[in-house]
Each structure stands twice: as structure tokens, then as C-alpha cells.
Amino acid sequence: MSRVCAGVRGLRRGIMVEAGRDCKDVVTQLAAVSRALDRAGFTIVASGLRECMMRETEEELEKLFLALA
């Protein structure tokens, strides 16, 4: 999550743009943040899956997984 936070801070404050970074670098950073968020989401789901399965219906679990896509 620290990678996500650092990446977003750089993008949010416009640091990359203000520093004159190439568009390709900005898009690459956005993609890296997106992948890191995806991994974090899947990690959270995987670690809590047993508990979720006990509490949630199959339909609710399906909605949760689709929200990650």
C-alpha cells in the first residue's frame, strides 16, 4: 500500500507533470498504481475469504469479486 500512496501522491500533486515528465512516464505511473491497487485488493480478499464465505451469500460474494474486475 505504501507504493500506491507514494504513486498517487506524485500524480495528485502534479509532481510528475510539473517536473516536465513525459506523458509516457505519467501513464506508466498510473498503470503501476492501478496494478498495485489490484494486487492489494486481491490480497485482502484472499486473506479474508474464509470469513467472508461464512458471512456472505454466494450472490454477495460474486458482486464483491466483480467489483475488483
mmCIF file of the N, C-alpha and C atoms, coordinates in Angstrom:
data_MODEL
# 
_entry.id   MODEL 
# 
loop_
_atom_site.group_PDB 
_atom_site.id 
_atom_site.type_symbol 
_atom_site.label_atom_id 
_atom_site.label_alt_id 
_atom_site.label_comp_id 
_atom_site.label_asym_id 
_atom_site.label_entity_id 
_atom_site.label_seq_id 
_atom_site.pdbx_PDB_ins_code 
_atom_site.Cartn_x 
_atom_site.Cartn_y 
_atom_site.Cartn_z 
_atom_site.occupancy 
_atom_site.B_iso_or_equiv 
_atom_site.pdbx_formal_charge 
_atom_site.auth_seq_id 
_atom_site.auth_comp_id 
_atom_site.auth_asym_id 
_atom_site.auth_atom_id 
_atom_site.pdbx_PDB_model_num 
ATOM 1   N N  . MET A 1 1  ? 0.808   -1.189  0.000   1.00 0.00 ? 1  MET A N  1 
ATOM 2   C CA . MET A 1 1  ? 0.000   0.000   0.000   1.00 0.00 ? 1  MET A CA 1 
ATOM 3   C C  . MET A 1 1  ? 0.860   1.265   0.000   1.00 0.00 ? 1  MET A C  1 
ATOM 4   N N  . SER A 1 2  ? 2.066   1.161   0.543   1.00 0.00 ? 2  SER A N  1 
ATOM 5   C CA . SER A 1 2  ? 2.926   2.350   0.545   1.00 0.00 ? 2  SER A CA 1 
ATOM 6   C C  . SER A 1 2  ? 3.303   2.759   -0.879  1.00 0.00 ? 2  SER A C  1 
ATOM 7   N N  . ARG A 1 3  ? 3.460   1.776   -1.769  1.00 0.00 ? 3  ARG A N  1 
ATOM 8   C CA . ARG A 1 3  ? 3.733   2.101   -3.179  1.00 0.00 ? 3  ARG A CA 1 
ATOM 9   C C  . ARG A 1 3  ? 2.570   2.847   -3.803  1.00 0.00 ? 3  ARG A C  1 
ATOM 10  N N  . VAL A 1 4  ? 1.378   2.377   -3.476  1.00 0.00 ? 4  VAL A N  1 
ATOM 11  C CA . VAL A 1 4  ? 0.181   3.025   -4.013  1.00 0.00 ? 4  VAL A CA 1 
ATOM 12  C C  . VAL A 1 4  ? 0.126   4.470   -3.536  1.00 0.00 ? 4  VAL A C  1 
ATOM 13  N N  . CYS A 1 5  ? 0.324   4.657   -2.240  1.00 0.00 ? 5  CYS A N  1 
ATOM 14  C CA . CYS A 1 5  ? 0.252   6.015   -1.677  1.00 0.00 ? 5  CYS A CA 1 
ATOM 15  C C  . CYS A 1 5  ? 1.299   6.935   -2.293  1.00 0.00 ? 5  CYS A C  1 
ATOM 16  N N  . ALA A 1 6  ? 2.513   6.450   -2.415  1.00 0.00 ? 6  ALA A N  1 
ATOM 17  C CA . ALA A 1 6  ? 3.581   7.274   -2.990  1.00 0.00 ? 6  ALA A CA 1 
ATOM 18  C C  . ALA A 1 6  ? 3.286   7.602   -4.455  1.00 0.00 ? 6  ALA A C  1 
ATOM 19  N N  . GLY A 1 7  ? 2.816   6.607   -5.200  1.00 0.00 ? 7  GLY A N  1 
ATOM 20  C CA . GLY A 1 7  ? 2.494   6.831   -6.607  1.00 0.00 ? 7  GLY A CA 1 
ATOM 21  C C  . GLY A 1 7  ? 1.375   7.821   -6.788  1.00 0.00 ? 7  GLY A C  1 
ATOM 22  N N  . VAL A 1 8  ? 0.355   7.697   -5.964  1.00 0.00 ? 8  VAL A N  1 
ATOM 23  C CA . VAL A 1 8  ? -0.784  8.608   -6.063  1.00 0.00 ? 8  VAL A CA 1 
ATOM 24  C C  . VAL A 1 8  ? -0.384  10.016  -5.638  1.00 0.00 ? 8  VAL A C  1 
ATOM 25  N N  . ARG A 1 9  ? 0.425   10.137  -4.595  1.00 0.00 ? 9  ARG A N  1 
ATOM 26  C CA . ARG A 1 9  ? 0.875   11.465  -4.165  1.00 0.00 ? 9  ARG A CA 1 
ATOM 27  C C  . ARG A 1 9  ? 1.597   12.188  -5.296  1.00 0.00 ? 9  ARG A C  1 
ATOM 28  N N  . GLY A 1 10 ? 2.480   11.481  -5.972  1.00 0.00 ? 10 GLY A N  1 
ATOM 29  C CA . GLY A 1 10 ? 3.209   12.084  -7.080  1.00 0.00 ? 10 GLY A CA 1 
ATOM 30  C C  . GLY A 1 10 ? 2.291   12.516  -8.203  1.00 0.00 ? 10 GLY A C  1 
ATOM 31  N N  . LEU A 1 11 ? 1.300   11.699  -8.487  1.00 0.00 ? 11 LEU A N  1 
ATOM 32  C CA . LEU A 1 11 ? 0.355   12.038  -9.550  1.00 0.00 ? 11 LEU A CA 1 
ATOM 33  C C  . LEU A 1 11 ? -0.593  13.150  -9.110  1.00 0.00 ? 11 LEU A C  1 
ATOM 34  N N  . ARG A 1 12 ? -1.070  13.059  -7.893  1.00 0.00 ? 12 ARG A N  1 
ATOM 35  C CA . ARG A 1 12 ? -2.064  14.011  -7.402  1.00 0.00 ? 12 ARG A CA 1 
ATOM 36  C C  . ARG A 1 12 ? -1.520  15.428  -7.315  1.00 0.00 ? 12 ARG A C  1 
ATOM 37  N N  . ARG A 1 13 ? -0.355  15.551  -6.844  1.00 0.00 ? 13 ARG A N  1 
ATOM 38  C CA . ARG A 1 13 ? 0.227   16.878  -6.692  1.00 0.00 ? 13 ARG A CA 1 
ATOM 39  C C  . ARG A 1 13 ? 0.767   17.427  -8.009  1.00 0.00 ? 13 ARG A C  1 
ATOM 40  N N  . GLY A 1 14 ? 0.698   16.631  -9.023  1.00 0.00 ? 14 GLY A N  1 
ATOM 41  C CA . GLY A 1 14 ? 1.183   17.082  -10.316 1.00 0.00 ? 14 GLY A CA 1 
ATOM 42  C C  . GLY A 1 14 ? 2.701   17.125  -10.387 1.00 0.00 ? 14 GLY A C  1 
ATOM 43  N N  . ILE A 1 15 ? 3.353   16.452  -9.446  1.00 0.00 ? 15 ILE A N  1 
ATOM 44  C CA . ILE A 1 15 ? 4.817   16.483  -9.400  1.00 0.00 ? 15 ILE A CA 1 
ATOM 45  C C  . ILE A 1 15 ? 5.410   16.019  -10.722 1.00 0.00 ? 15 ILE A C  1 
ATOM 46  N N  . MET A 1 16 ? 4.868   14.938  -11.250 1.00 0.00 ? 16 MET A N  1 
ATOM 47  C CA . MET A 1 16 ? 5.414   14.404  -12.496 1.00 0.00 ? 16 MET A CA 1 
ATOM 48  C C  . MET A 1 16 ? 5.206   15.373  -13.644 1.00 0.00 ? 16 MET A C  1 
ATOM 49  N N  . VAL A 1 17 ? 4.031   15.970  -13.704 1.00 0.00 ? 17 VAL A N  1 
ATOM 50  C CA . VAL A 1 17 ? 3.714   16.898  -14.791 1.00 0.00 ? 17 VAL A CA 1 
ATOM 51  C C  . VAL A 1 17 ? 4.537   18.175  -14.634 1.00 0.00 ? 17 VAL A C  1 
ATOM 52  N N  . GLU A 1 18 ? 4.566   18.716  -13.412 1.00 0.00 ? 18 GLU A N  1 
ATOM 53  C CA . GLU A 1 18 ? 5.317   19.942  -13.167 1.00 0.00 ? 18 GLU A CA 1 
ATOM 54  C C  . GLU A 1 18 ? 6.811   19.763  -13.427 1.00 0.00 ? 18 GLU A C  1 
ATOM 55  N N  . ALA A 1 19 ? 7.293   18.570  -13.204 1.00 0.00 ? 19 ALA A N  1 
ATOM 56  C CA . ALA A 1 19 ? 8.713   18.301  -13.418 1.00 0.00 ? 19 ALA A CA 1 
ATOM 57  C C  . ALA A 1 19 ? 9.031   18.114  -14.899 1.00 0.00 ? 19 ALA A C  1 
ATOM 58  N N  . GLY A 1 20 ? 7.995   18.200  -15.726 1.00 0.00 ? 20 GLY A N  1 
ATOM 59  C CA . GLY A 1 20 ? 8.217   18.068  -17.157 1.00 0.00 ? 20 GLY A CA 1 
ATOM 60  C C  . GLY A 1 20 ? 8.374   16.631  -17.619 1.00 0.00 ? 20 GLY A C  1 
ATOM 61  N N  . ARG A 1 21 ? 7.870   15.691  -16.813 1.00 0.00 ? 21 ARG A N  1 
ATOM 62  C CA . ARG A 1 21 ? 7.967   14.284  -17.196 1.00 0.00 ? 21 ARG A CA 1 
ATOM 63  C C  . ARG A 1 21 ? 7.146   14.022  -18.439 1.00 0.00 ? 21 ARG A C  1 
ATOM 64  N N  . ASP A 1 22 ? 7.629   13.110  -19.223 1.00 0.00 ? 22 ASP A N  1 
ATOM 65  C CA . ASP A 1 22 ? 6.962   12.724  -20.458 1.00 0.00 ? 22 ASP A CA 1 
ATOM 66  C C  . ASP A 1 22 ? 5.610   12.085  -20.151 1.00 0.00 ? 22 ASP A C  1 
ATOM 67  N N  . CYS A 1 23 ? 4.671   12.253  -21.060 1.00 0.00 ? 23 CYS A N  1 
ATOM 68  C CA . CYS A 1 23 ? 3.344   11.655  -20.920 1.00 0.00 ? 23 CYS A CA 1 
ATOM 69  C C  . CYS A 1 23 ? 3.442   10.147  -20.686 1.00 0.00 ? 23 CYS A C  1 
ATOM 70  N N  . LYS A 1 24 ? 4.364   9.516   -21.374 1.00 0.00 ? 24 LYS A N  1 
ATOM 71  C CA . LYS A 1 24 ? 4.554   8.076   -21.228 1.00 0.00 ? 24 LYS A CA 1 
ATOM 72  C C  . LYS A 1 24 ? 4.892   7.717   -19.786 1.00 0.00 ? 24 LYS A C  1 
ATOM 73  N N  . ASP A 1 25 ? 5.716   8.533   -19.117 1.00 0.00 ? 25 ASP A N  1 
ATOM 74  C CA . ASP A 1 25 ? 6.081   8.276   -17.723 1.00 0.00 ? 25 ASP A CA 1 
ATOM 75  C C  . ASP A 1 25 ? 4.868   8.399   -16.797 1.00 0.00 ? 25 ASP A C  1 
ATOM 76  N N  . VAL A 1 26 ? 4.027   9.393   -17.067 1.00 0.00 ? 26 VAL A N  1 
ATOM 77  C CA . VAL A 1 26 ? 2.829   9.598   -16.251 1.00 0.00 ? 26 VAL A CA 1 
ATOM 78  C C  . VAL A 1 26 ? 1.878   8.417   -16.417 1.00 0.00 ? 26 VAL A C  1 
ATOM 79  N N  . VAL A 1 27 ? 1.658   7.985   -17.643 1.00 0.00 ? 27 VAL A N  1 
ATOM 80  C CA . VAL A 1 27 ? 0.770   6.851   -17.904 1.00 0.00 ? 27 VAL A CA 1 
ATOM 81  C C  . VAL A 1 27 ? 1.346   5.580   -17.278 1.00 0.00 ? 27 VAL A C  1 
ATOM 82  N N  . THR A 1 28 ? 2.651   5.399   -17.360 1.00 0.00 ? 28 THR A N  1 
ATOM 83  C CA . THR A 1 28 ? 3.298   4.242   -16.743 1.00 0.00 ? 28 THR A CA 1 
ATOM 84  C C  . THR A 1 28 ? 3.074   4.245   -15.237 1.00 0.00 ? 28 THR A C  1 
ATOM 85  N N  . GLN A 1 29 ? 3.187   5.421   -14.624 1.00 0.00 ? 29 GLN A N  1 
ATOM 86  C CA . GLN A 1 29 ? 2.955   5.546   -13.185 1.00 0.00 ? 29 GLN A CA 1 
ATOM 87  C C  . GLN A 1 29 ? 1.505   5.220   -12.835 1.00 0.00 ? 29 GLN A C  1 
ATOM 88  N N  . LEU A 1 30 ? 0.572   5.711   -13.645 1.00 0.00 ? 30 LEU A N  1 
ATOM 89  C CA . LEU A 1 30 ? -0.843  5.395   -13.425 1.00 0.00 ? 30 LEU A CA 1 
ATOM 90  C C  . LEU A 1 30 ? -1.088  3.889   -13.500 1.00 0.00 ? 30 LEU A C  1 
ATOM 91  N N  . ALA A 1 31 ? -0.484  3.242   -14.477 1.00 0.00 ? 31 ALA A N  1 
ATOM 92  C CA . ALA A 1 31 ? -0.640  1.793   -14.632 1.00 0.00 ? 31 ALA A CA 1 
ATOM 93  C C  . ALA A 1 31 ? -0.051  1.055   -13.437 1.00 0.00 ? 31 ALA A C  1 
ATOM 94  N N  . ALA A 1 32 ? 1.086   1.513   -12.946 1.00 0.00 ? 32 ALA A N  1 
ATOM 95  C CA . ALA A 1 32 ? 1.725   0.874   -11.788 1.00 0.00 ? 32 ALA A CA 1 
ATOM 96  C C  . ALA A 1 32 ? 0.846   1.010   -10.545 1.00 0.00 ? 32 ALA A C  1 
ATOM 97  N N  . VAL A 1 33 ? 0.265   2.174   -10.349 1.00 0.00 ? 33 VAL A N  1 
ATOM 98  C CA . VAL A 1 33 ? -0.627  2.383   -9.203  1.00 0.00 ? 33 VAL A CA 1 
ATOM 99  C C  . VAL A 1 33 ? -1.850  1.473   -9.330  1.00 0.00 ? 33 VAL A C  1 
ATOM 100 N N  . SER A 1 34 ? -2.392  1.385   -10.522 1.00 0.00 ? 34 SER A N  1 
ATOM 101 C CA . SER A 1 34 ? -3.556  0.537   -10.757 1.00 0.00 ? 34 SER A CA 1 
ATOM 102 C C  . SER A 1 34 ? -3.245  -0.933  -10.452 1.00 0.00 ? 34 SER A C  1 
ATOM 103 N N  . ARG A 1 35 ? -2.101  -1.415  -10.925 1.00 0.00 ? 35 ARG A N  1 
ATOM 104 C CA . ARG A 1 35 ? -1.711  -2.811  -10.657 1.00 0.00 ? 35 ARG A CA 1 
ATOM 105 C C  . ARG A 1 35 ? -1.512  -3.044  -9.163  1.00 0.00 ? 35 ARG A C  1 
ATOM 106 N N  . ALA A 1 36 ? -0.895  -2.089  -8.486  1.00 0.00 ? 36 ALA A N  1 
ATOM 107 C CA . ALA A 1 36 ? -0.665  -2.228  -7.045  1.00 0.00 ? 36 ALA A CA 1 
ATOM 108 C C  . ALA A 1 36 ? -1.987  -2.279  -6.286  1.00 0.00 ? 36 ALA A C  1 
ATOM 109 N N  . LEU A 1 37 ? -2.952  -1.458  -6.698  1.00 0.00 ? 37 LEU A N  1 
ATOM 110 C CA . LEU A 1 37 ? -4.267  -1.498  -6.063  1.00 0.00 ? 37 LEU A CA 1 
ATOM 111 C C  . LEU A 1 37 ? -4.966  -2.830  -6.316  1.00 0.00 ? 37 LEU A C  1 
ATOM 112 N N  . ASP A 1 38 ? -4.839  -3.339  -7.538  1.00 0.00 ? 38 ASP A N  1 
ATOM 113 C CA . ASP A 1 38 ? -5.426  -4.644  -7.859  1.00 0.00 ? 38 ASP A CA 1 
ATOM 114 C C  . ASP A 1 38 ? -4.842  -5.728  -6.966  1.00 0.00 ? 38 ASP A C  1 
ATOM 115 N N  . ARG A 1 39 ? -3.511  -5.738  -6.848  1.00 0.00 ? 39 ARG A N  1 
ATOM 116 C CA . ARG A 1 39 ? -2.858  -6.746  -6.004  1.00 0.00 ? 39 ARG A CA 1 
ATOM 117 C C  . ARG A 1 39 ? -3.292  -6.619  -4.553  1.00 0.00 ? 39 ARG A C  1 
ATOM 118 N N  . ALA A 1 40 ? -3.387  -5.406  -4.061  1.00 0.00 ? 40 ALA A N  1 
ATOM 119 C CA . ALA A 1 40 ? -3.805  -5.200  -2.672  1.00 0.00 ? 40 ALA A CA 1 
ATOM 120 C C  . ALA A 1 40 ? -5.234  -5.704  -2.471  1.00 0.00 ? 40 ALA A C  1 
ATOM 121 N N  . GLY A 1 41 ? -6.102  -5.406  -3.421  1.00 0.00 ? 41 GLY A N  1 
ATOM 122 C CA . GLY A 1 41 ? -7.483  -5.877  -3.323  1.00 0.00 ? 41 GLY A CA 1 
ATOM 123 C C  . GLY A 1 41 ? -7.571  -7.382  -3.316  1.00 0.00 ? 41 GLY A C  1 
ATOM 124 N N  . PHE A 1 42 ? -6.837  -8.032  -4.203  1.00 0.00 ? 42 PHE A N  1 
ATOM 125 C CA . PHE A 1 42 ? -6.860  -9.489  -4.247  1.00 0.00 ? 42 PHE A CA 1 
ATOM 126 C C  . PHE A 1 42 ? -6.249  -10.088 -2.984  1.00 0.00 ? 42 PHE A C  1 
ATOM 127 N N  . THR A 1 43 ? -5.234  -9.463  -2.440  1.00 0.00 ? 43 THR A N  1 
ATOM 128 C CA . THR A 1 43 ? -4.622  -9.945  -1.203  1.00 0.00 ? 43 THR A CA 1 
ATOM 129 C C  . THR A 1 43 ? -5.611  -9.858  -0.053  1.00 0.00 ? 43 THR A C  1 
ATOM 130 N N  . ILE A 1 44 ? -6.313  -8.746  0.025   1.00 0.00 ? 44 ILE A N  1 
ATOM 131 C CA . ILE A 1 44 ? -7.303  -8.578  1.088   1.00 0.00 ? 44 ILE A CA 1 
ATOM 132 C C  . ILE A 1 44 ? -8.416  -9.615  0.953   1.00 0.00 ? 44 ILE A C  1 
ATOM 133 N N  . VAL A 1 45 ? -8.892  -9.806  -0.272  1.00 0.00 ? 45 VAL A N  1 
ATOM 134 C CA . VAL A 1 45 ? -9.960  -10.780 -0.497  1.00 0.00 ? 45 VAL A CA 1 
ATOM 135 C C  . VAL A 1 45 ? -9.485  -12.183 -0.158  1.00 0.00 ? 45 VAL A C  1 
ATOM 136 N N  . ALA A 1 46 ? -8.284  -12.540 -0.618  1.00 0.00 ? 46 ALA A N  1 
ATOM 137 C CA . ALA A 1 46 ? -7.774  -13.883 -0.365  1.00 0.00 ? 46 ALA A CA 1 
ATOM 138 C C  . ALA A 1 46 ? -7.598  -14.139 1.126   1.00 0.00 ? 46 ALA A C  1 
ATOM 139 N N  . SER A 1 47 ? -7.091  -13.160 1.857   1.00 0.00 ? 47 SER A N  1 
ATOM 140 C CA . SER A 1 47 ? -6.849  -13.372 3.280   1.00 0.00 ? 47 SER A CA 1 
ATOM 141 C C  . SER A 1 47 ? -8.142  -13.428 4.083   1.00 0.00 ? 47 SER A C  1 
ATOM 142 N N  . GLY A 1 48 ? -9.181  -12.775 3.610   1.00 0.00 ? 48 GLY A N  1 
ATOM 143 C CA . GLY A 1 48 ? -10.439 -12.779 4.343   1.00 0.00 ? 48 GLY A CA 1 
ATOM 144 C C  . GLY A 1 48 ? -11.509 -13.664 3.741   1.00 0.00 ? 48 GLY A C  1 
ATOM 145 N N  . LEU A 1 49 ? -11.134 -14.482 2.768   1.00 0.00 ? 49 LEU A N  1 
ATOM 146 C CA . LEU A 1 49 ? -12.124 -15.277 2.039   1.00 0.00 ? 49 LEU A CA 1 
ATOM 147 C C  . LEU A 1 49 ? -12.894 -16.231 2.946   1.00 0.00 ? 49 LEU A C  1 
ATOM 148 N N  . ARG A 1 50 ? -12.221 -16.905 3.837   1.00 0.00 ? 50 ARG A N  1 
ATOM 149 C CA . ARG A 1 50 ? -12.922 -17.856 4.717   1.00 0.00 ? 50 ARG A CA 1 
ATOM 150 C C  . ARG A 1 50 ? -13.987 -17.151 5.546   1.00 0.00 ? 50 ARG A C  1 
ATOM 151 N N  . GLU A 1 51 ? -13.608 -16.031 6.119   1.00 0.00 ? 51 GLU A N  1 
ATOM 152 C CA . GLU A 1 51 ? -14.561 -15.281 6.930   1.00 0.00 ? 51 GLU A CA 1 
ATOM 153 C C  . GLU A 1 51 ? -15.720 -14.781 6.084   1.00 0.00 ? 51 GLU A C  1 
ATOM 154 N N  . CYS A 1 52 ? -15.412 -14.276 4.905   1.00 0.00 ? 52 CYS A N  1 
ATOM 155 C CA . CYS A 1 52 ? -16.457 -13.779 4.008   1.00 0.00 ? 52 CYS A CA 1 
ATOM 156 C C  . CYS A 1 52 ? -17.431 -14.886 3.634   1.00 0.00 ? 52 CYS A C  1 
ATOM 157 N N  . MET A 1 53 ? -16.891 -16.072 3.377   1.00 0.00 ? 53 MET A N  1 
ATOM 158 C CA . MET A 1 53 ? -17.740 -17.180 2.954   1.00 0.00 ? 53 MET A CA 1 
ATOM 159 C C  . MET A 1 53 ? -18.720 -17.569 4.053   1.00 0.00 ? 53 MET A C  1 
ATOM 160 N N  . MET A 1 54 ? -18.338 -17.354 5.289   1.00 0.00 ? 54 MET A N  1 
ATOM 161 C CA . MET A 1 54 ? -19.235 -17.681 6.395   1.00 0.00 ? 54 MET A CA 1 
ATOM 162 C C  . MET A 1 54 ? -20.338 -16.639 6.557   1.00 0.00 ? 54 MET A C  1 
ATOM 163 N N  . ARG A 1 55 ? -20.028 -15.393 6.189   1.00 0.00 ? 55 ARG A N  1 
ATOM 164 C CA . ARG A 1 55 ? -20.971 -14.303 6.425   1.00 0.00 ? 55 ARG A CA 1 
ATOM 165 C C  . ARG A 1 55 ? -21.798 -13.915 5.212   1.00 0.00 ? 55 ARG A C  1 
ATOM 166 N N  . GLU A 1 56 ? -21.250 -14.028 4.034   1.00 0.00 ? 56 GLU A N  1 
ATOM 167 C CA . GLU A 1 56 ? -21.900 -13.508 2.826   1.00 0.00 ? 56 GLU A CA 1 
ATOM 168 C C  . GLU A 1 56 ? -22.583 -14.623 2.040   1.00 0.00 ? 56 GLU A C  1 
ATOM 169 N N  . THR A 1 57 ? -23.625 -14.247 1.309   1.00 0.00 ? 57 THR A N  1 
ATOM 170 C CA . THR A 1 57 ? -24.268 -15.201 0.416   1.00 0.00 ? 57 THR A CA 1 
ATOM 171 C C  . THR A 1 57 ? -23.417 -15.332 -0.853  1.00 0.00 ? 57 THR A C  1 
ATOM 172 N N  . GLU A 1 58 ? -23.699 -16.346 -1.614  1.00 0.00 ? 58 GLU A N  1 
ATOM 173 C CA . GLU A 1 58 ? -22.964 -16.555 -2.865  1.00 0.00 ? 58 GLU A CA 1 
ATOM 174 C C  . GLU A 1 58 ? -23.130 -15.357 -3.799  1.00 0.00 ? 58 GLU A C  1 
ATOM 175 N N  . GLU A 1 59 ? -24.323 -14.805 -3.837  1.00 0.00 ? 59 GLU A N  1 
ATOM 176 C CA . GLU A 1 59 ? -24.588 -13.644 -4.705  1.00 0.00 ? 59 GLU A CA 1 
ATOM 177 C C  . GLU A 1 59 ? -23.773 -12.431 -4.253  1.00 0.00 ? 59 GLU A C  1 
ATOM 178 N N  . GLU A 1 60 ? -23.688 -12.211 -2.950  1.00 0.00 ? 60 GLU A N  1 
ATOM 179 C CA . GLU A 1 60 ? -22.913 -11.086 -2.422  1.00 0.00 ? 60 GLU A CA 1 
ATOM 180 C C  . GLU A 1 60 ? -21.422 -11.260 -2.711  1.00 0.00 ? 60 GLU A C  1 
ATOM 181 N N  . LEU A 1 61 ? -20.922 -12.505 -2.578  1.00 0.00 ? 61 LEU A N  1 
ATOM 182 C CA . LEU A 1 61 ? -19.520 -12.768 -2.898  1.00 0.00 ? 61 LEU A CA 1 
ATOM 183 C C  . LEU A 1 61 ? -19.233 -12.507 -4.365  1.00 0.00 ? 61 LEU A C  1 
ATOM 184 N N  . GLU A 1 62 ? -20.142 -12.913 -5.243  1.00 0.00 ? 62 GLU A N  1 
ATOM 185 C CA . GLU A 1 62 ? -19.958 -12.692 -6.676  1.00 0.00 ? 62 GLU A CA 1 
ATOM 186 C C  . GLU A 1 62 ? -19.865 -11.194 -6.967  1.00 0.00 ? 62 GLU A C  1 
ATOM 187 N N  . LYS A 1 63 ? -20.725 -10.395 -6.346  1.00 0.00 ? 63 LYS A N  1 
ATOM 188 C CA . LYS A 1 63 ? -20.694 -8.942  -6.537  1.00 0.00 ? 63 LYS A CA 1 
ATOM 189 C C  . LYS A 1 63 ? -19.357 -8.368  -6.063  1.00 0.00 ? 63 LYS A C  1 
ATOM 190 N N  . LEU A 1 64 ? -18.856 -8.859  -4.942  1.00 0.00 ? 64 LEU A N  1 
ATOM 191 C CA . LEU A 1 64 ? -17.562 -8.374  -4.431  1.00 0.00 ? 64 LEU A CA 1 
ATOM 192 C C  . LEU A 1 64 ? -16.439 -8.659  -5.421  1.00 0.00 ? 64 LEU A C  1 
ATOM 193 N N  . PHE A 1 65 ? -16.397 -9.891  -5.936  1.00 0.00 ? 65 PHE A N  1 
ATOM 194 C CA . PHE A 1 65 ? -15.342 -10.251 -6.881  1.00 0.00 ? 65 PHE A CA 1 
ATOM 195 C C  . PHE A 1 65 ? -15.456 -9.454  -8.178  1.00 0.00 ? 65 PHE A C  1 
ATOM 196 N N  . LEU A 1 66 ? -16.669 -9.246  -8.652  1.00 0.00 ? 66 LEU A N  1 
ATOM 197 C CA . LEU A 1 66 ? -16.865 -8.475  -9.885  1.00 0.00 ? 66 LEU A CA 1 
ATOM 198 C C  . LEU A 1 66 ? -16.452 -7.023  -9.693  1.00 0.00 ? 66 LEU A C  1 
ATOM 199 N N  . ALA A 1 67 ? -16.594 -6.526  -8.475  1.00 0.00 ? 67 ALA A N  1 
ATOM 200 C CA . ALA A 1 67 ? -16.179 -5.143  -8.202  1.00 0.00 ? 67 ALA A CA 1 
ATOM 201 C C  . ALA A 1 67 ? -14.669 -4.974  -8.341  1.00 0.00 ? 67 ALA A C  1 
ATOM 202 N N  . LEU A 1 68 ? -13.918 -6.059  -8.182  1.00 0.00 ? 68 LEU A N  1 
ATOM 203 C CA . LEU A 1 68 ? -12.467 -5.994  -8.329  1.00 0.00 ? 68 LEU A CA 1 
ATOM 204 C C  . LEU A 1 68 ? -12.025 -5.985  -9.784  1.00 0.00 ? 68 LEU A C  1 
ATOM 205 N N  . ALA A 1 69 ? -12.897 -6.412  -10.675 1.00 0.00 ? 69 ALA A N  1 
ATOM 206 C CA . ALA A 1 69 ? -12.535 -6.510  -12.093 1.00 0.00 ? 69 ALA A CA 1 
ATOM 207 C C  . ALA A 1 69 ? -12.493 -5.156  -12.755 1.00 0.00 ? 69 ALA A C  1 
# 
